[in-house]
Structure formats: structure tokens, C-alpha cells
Amino acid sequence: MKVNTLIISLFIGIVFLFVLDICLGTVFIKPHQVWDSFFSEKALQDQPTITYIVTNIRAPRAVMAIIAGAFLAISGILMQTLFRNPLAGPFVLGISSGAGLGVAFTVLGASWLGFQAASQSSLVLSSILGSVVVLILILLISFRLRDTMGLLIIGLMVGSLSSAIVGILSYFSASTELQRYVFWSLGSLSNVSWFSILILASILLIGMVVITYLIKPLNALLLGEQYALSLGINIKLTKWIIIILTSVLAGSITAYAGPIAFIGLAVPHLTRMMLPSVNHKSLFPAAVLLGAALLLFCDIIAQLPFSSKSLPINAVTSLIGAPVVIWLIVRKRKLHF
């Protein structure tokens, strides 16, 4: 499929899924009511309940799905290109585990440290703090390592260490604290304010600007570090930028939405299967749109339309995404990278 055709198709799909995500839920909201909620001054008087649901609950969740899908898709491409490993994902450096550890200390360690269970804003701050600590650790280690694969292994070990500490905290925690941590770990696109979305959108914009300067180095890294060096690419500086950018993107989404599986790992592969080229200039915009569309679709399924219950987004992305990727790989008989 041509790049322009794919991008236009994905953009149209995102618009359709965005509207559908807002319309569907416990109560069906008609498309014209959604339109009025945003653009009609009388909507707040004529349909106050519907306007509140659209503008304060469903629309922020749908926008969050778009931003999260974009963040995770970008992070996945960066990690797979840096490590030249199709199994690398946005959380391979242990950033997600660090975020989870920060939340675990706040929630599971609350009784140990002598304070009440944290609010939603405290969970976000503790998640960010945990991600930053792991990022600093990874950057310090990268000063002493020349082997990129060694950094990958250390990231996995940091994740294992964080999981072990979380396991110990879980073992000694009360059932209510454990339940709250489990709910966080399942991921959620809800309970996000417009201010939080503005922060994430600003991070995404800055990230896209940085990526424009990484196109040439990333294309060169696909052919190996020696080839990149022959083109005059500063390998060490490029690695640091990739690590920091991935950590910021993945850490931010984990802080606000919890860990979300599948998107960051699978979207880069799905995009490469659809595109005739592995040039990052085409790969990034297509992956951003595909990641946003997939997470919107998963959010629609997670809401269980016309039901009063909903599913955790992390479970839905894996249940839907994993079989699709397995089928595509078996059909292609080769993993493109």
C-alpha cells in the first residue's frame, strides 16, 4: 500500500472511531448530539447531562486513546530500531517497571510508611518519579556500556528487580491496597482531565519535533552502527536522545493510564507489513495513526457498549492484538524488520 493512501485511510478511520467511541457506552449518544455538545451554545441548556458526559467523560477518554496510541507506537519503533530487535518494546528499558514500583510504594507501602492511600494525582506523581529514577539509572549505566544489547539486558534485569520488590510489597499489603494496585496495573484511559491531556499533547508535539532530527540516524542504524559511523552519525548522542525520548513518552503514558500492552510492540510490525518501505520518514506518521486507531478500537470494545460494566484496556489490547499479530506473522511467514 502506498504511504499517502495508508495515511489518508488511517486518518479517516481515526475520525470514524473517535466519533463511535464517544457515541457508544452505557447510554448511546447520537452523532448530532455529540456535535451539538461541542459546537452548540444551547446544548448545555437543552441536553446538560449528555453535554457533560460527552465533554467531560467520553471525549477526554477518546483523545487519551489517540495520544496513548501515538506515544506507544513511537516508543516501539525507537526501541526496535535502537536494539535492532523485533521483540523490543517501549517498556524494555524498565521504565514501566519503574513507574509501577513508584506506584507500589505509594499504594502498597502506604501502611508501612504511615500515610493514607494516595489520591489519583499522587499516583501520577509517584509513577513519574519511579520512571525518572529508572531513566537516570539507565543513563548512568549507558556511560559505561558500549554494547547496545548489554543495555537491553540491564533494562530487563531492572524490570525483574522492580517486579520482585513489588511482589514483596504485595505479599505484606492489605487486600484493599492490593486491589487498588491491581486496578492501576490493568490500565485505564478514563479519569483524565483536559489539563492532563494538554500536557501529554505538548509532550507529543515536542517528541515529533525531536523525531524529525532522528530520521537519518535511525535509517542508518537499521544497517548497523558501523554503517552509521561511516555516515558521520554520533552514535552515543543518538542513543541518549532515543533513550530519553522513549522514557519520557512511555513513562508519561504509564503515569496517566497505567501500563498498556501490545500497542508499542505490535504496531511497528503491523506498519512495516503495510508499507513498502522501512524509511522512518514514512514509518513514523503511519505508525502514529495506526497506534491511535487501534487503541481507539480497543477502547470501544473495553467499554462494552450498552452495558454498565467495562473491561480493563490492558486486557483488551492483548486479547485482540496478540491473535492478530500471530495470524499476520504466520500468514507472511517472516517477521519484517
N, C-alpha and C positions, 0 to 999 in steps of 0.2 A: 504494500500500500504506500502511495506517495505521502510525503511528510505533510504537505498542506492539506491533503484530503483527510488524513488521520486527525490532524489538529482541529479542523473545522467540525468533523464528525464528533469528536470528543467534547468540544465546546457546546455543541447543540445538545449532546447527551447530558452534560452537566446542568444546563438550563432546565431541561425537562425533569431530571432527577431532583433538582433543587426545589422546584415547584411541587413535585409529587411528595417530597419529604415533608414539606410544610403542610400540605393538604391532608396527608394520612396521619392517623393517630387514633387515640381513643374515640375522638369525635372527628368525623370527616368535615373538612372546611373546603368550600367550593373555591375554584381558582379566582373567580371575580371578587370573592370576599377577601382573599389574600391580597389581591391588587388594591382593593379599597383600603385595607388596613395600612398599607404603606403610602398610598398616594391620595387618599380622600380625606379631607378635613372633617367631614361629617361622620366618618367611620367610628370615631371614639364615642360619639353620642348614639349613633344608630346600632352599633354592634360592639359595645365596650368589652364584653367577655372574649369575643372572637379576636378583636384587635389586640387585647392583652396576650392571648395565647400565641398569636402569630408573631408579634413584635418582641415579646419577652421570653418566650419558651422555645417555639419551633424554629424561628428564623435564626437565632443565635446558634442553636444546635446544628442546623444545616450549614451555616457559614463555618462553624468549627470543624465540621466534617471535611469541607473543602480545604481549609488551611492545614488540618492534620494530615490529610492525604498527600498534599503537596510537600509538606515537611518531610514525611517519612519516605516518599519517593525520591526526593533529592538526596537524603541521607543514605539511602540504599545504594544509589548509583555511585556516590562518592566513596563509600566503603568498598564496594565490589571492584571499583577501578583502582583504588589505592592498593588493596591486597591482591588484586587480580585473582579473586576467589569468588566463584558464583554462590557460595554459601555465606558470604559476609553480608551482614545486615546493619541497620543503623544503630543497633544496641550491642554490637560485637565488642566495642571497647569497654563495656561495663558501665556505660553511662546510665542505662535504665536500672541496672542493679544498684548503682549508687543512689539514684533517686528513690528507689524502693527502700533502701537502707535508711535514708533520711526520714522517710515517712514511717518506717517501722519504729525508729527511735521515738518519734513523736507520738505515735498511736500505741504501739505495743509497750513502749518503755515509759508511758505516762505515769503509771502507778509506781514504777521504780524510782522515777525522778521526782515524784511528789507533786504532780500537777494534773489537772483535769484533761480529758481527751481534747485534742486540738480542734479548732474550727477549720472550715474549708480553706480560708486564706493561709492559715498556719501550715496546712498540709502542702499547699503550693510552695510556700517559702522553704519548708524543710526538704521538699523534693528538689528544688533548685539548689539548695545548699549541698545536698548529697551529690548531685550531678557535678557541681563545681569542684568539690573535693576530689572526686574521681578524675575529672579533667586535669586538674593540677598534677595529680599523681602520674597520669599517663604522659603528660608533657615533660615532667621531670625524668621519667624513665626513657623517653624518646631521645633525650640528650645523650644517653649512654649507649643507645642501640643503633646499629646501622642496618640491621636486618628487619625489614618490614614484617615478615612472618613472626619474628620474635615478639613484636608489639601486639600482633593478633593473639598470640598465645597468652601473653600477660593480661590482655583485656579479658580473655575467657577466665583466667585464674582470679582476676579481681571480681568478676561476676560470681564465681563459685564461692569465694570468700564472703562476699556480701550475702549470698543465699544462705551460707552456714550461720552467719550472725543472725539473720532474720529468723532462721529456724529455731535458734536458741531462744530468741525473744518470744517467738510464738509459743514455744513449749511452756514458758512460765507466765504467759499472759492470761488475763481473764477472757471469758468467752465473748463478751461484748466488744472488747478491744480487738480480738482476733477477727471477729465478724466484720468490723469496720475496715480492717486492713485488707481482708479478702475482697470486700466490695471495691476498694480502691484498685487492687491489683487486676480486677476484671475489666477495668477501663470504663469510661463514661464520657460522652460528648455533651451531656446536659450540665446544668448548673454553671454555665459560663456566661459572664456578663459581657456587655458590649465593650466595656473598657478593657477587659482581658483580651477580647478579640482584636481590638485596636493595637494592643501591644504585640500580639502574635503576628498580625498583618504587617506591622512595621519591621519585625524581625525577618519575615519572609521577603519583604522588599529589599532590605539590606543584603540578605542572603543571595537573592537573584542578581544583585549588582556585583557581588563578590564572584559569583559563578561565571559571569561574563569574562572575567580576567583569568579564570581557570580552564577555559575551553581548550586552549592549546596545550598546556601542561598535561591535562587529563587524557587528551588524544595521544600524546606522546607516551604516557605511562602505559597505555594499552600494549605497546610494543616493547616494554621493558625499560628499566631505569637507565641502562647503558645507552639506549637509543635516545632517551630523553636528555641525558647529559650531553650527547653529541649535538643536540639542537640548542644547547645553552640554557636548558631549564635548570633552575635552582631547586634541586630535589628536596633538600631539607626544608626550605621555606615553603614549598608546595605542600609537603606532608603536614607541617604545622597548621597551615591555613585549612587544609582538609579536615584535620582532626578537630580543630577549634570550631569550624563551621558545623560539622556533623554533630558535635557535642552540644552546641547551642540549639540547633534545630531539634534533635531528638530529645534533649533534656527539657526543652520548653514544652513540647507536646506531652511528654511524660508527666511533667509537673501539673498541667492543667487537665489532662484527660486520662492519665494513668498509662501503663504500657499497652500498646496496641500492636498485636502480632500480624504477620502475613504481608501487610502493605509494603513495608520497606524492603522485605526480602524478595517478594514475588513481582512487584510492579516493574522493576528494571528488566527482568527476564521477559515479561509479557510485552513490554515496549519494544525490546530488541526483536522479538518474534514478529511484530507488526511492521517494523521499519526495515527498509532495505539497506540501511547504513548504521554503523555504530558511532558515527560522529556525534560528539556530545552537544554540538550546536543544535542538532535536531532531537537528540535523545532527551535532553532536559525538559523542553516545553511539552513534548509528548508525554513524558513520564509524569510531570506535574498534573496535567489534565486527567490522565488515566488514573493516577492515585486518588485525585479528588472525586472522580466519577465512581470508582469502586467503593470508596468509603461512604459516599452518599447512598449508594445502593445497599451496602451492608447496614447502614443506619436505618433505612426504610424497613428492612427485614427485622432488625432488632426491636423496632417499635411495636411489632406485632399489631398491624393496623386493625382497628375496630375491636381491640382487646384492651382491658385495663392493665395488663401486665406488659413488661418489656424484658428483653434479653440483654446481657452484657455485651457490649460491642466487641470486646476481645474474643469472646467465644464465637460470635457470628463471623468475624473476619477469617478465623481459622477454619470453621466448619464449611464455609462457602469457598474460600480461597484455595485451601490445600488440595481438594479434589480437582479443581480446575487446573491448577498448575501441574499436578501429576498427569492429568489427561493430556495436556498440551505437550509435556515433555515426552511422554510415551508415543504420542502421535508424530512428533517431529523426530524422535529417536536420537536427538542430540540437543544438548543444552548450549544455546548460543551465548557467547561471551566475547 
